[in-house]
Every structure is written in structure tokens, then in C-alpha cells.
Amino acid sequence: MVINRDKISDFVEPWNEEALLADGLESAFIGVAERAGQNAVAVYDTQKVIDVFVSDGMTEEEAHEHFQFNVVGAYMGDNTPMFIYQIDMD
């Protein structure tokens, strides 16, 4: 299933209509996270984000560096998306 920005926005809005979404990373979106006393935020799978960057022409190393400095390092306040590392159960 291809998910677009509008579908993600519609999905996230009931939790937090001010939640920020990561540009161009729709295929890495996995849901919404809530924590006590904090705004709900959009959540992205870090490996899928890296995969997007690699498919855009970056090396794996460039993708990781770009992710750390330009994605995780781009804190935009309480509505900034969250990026998670999932455990590989295989």
C-alpha cells in the first residue's frame, strides 16, 4: 500500500493536529506515539528512512550521516516527529 502525505496527516490529526511530518519520508511512516504530558507525534522507522535516502542515491554511510545531522538534528519543538530503531527478531 502506498501511503501519501494527506493520508498520514488525516491519520495523525485526531491525536495532534499540529504534529509535524517528515518531508519525503511517507514510506517510512509507521504510526503515532503518545507519552504522558507530551504531544502525540508522528513516528517513522529509522531503517526505512535510511532506505529512502539510499534509494535517492546516497551511500549507506551518507544516508546515516544525513539522517543524524539533518533529520534527527532538526528539532522543531514539541511536535517534531520521532524516529525509532526496531529490533530485528530474526
Protein Blocks (a to p, Z undefined) as FASTA:
>chain_A
ZZdfklmmmmmmmmomkbccdehilmmpgbdcddehiacdddddfklmmmmmmmnopafk
lmmmmmmmmmmmmcgbjklccddddddfZZ
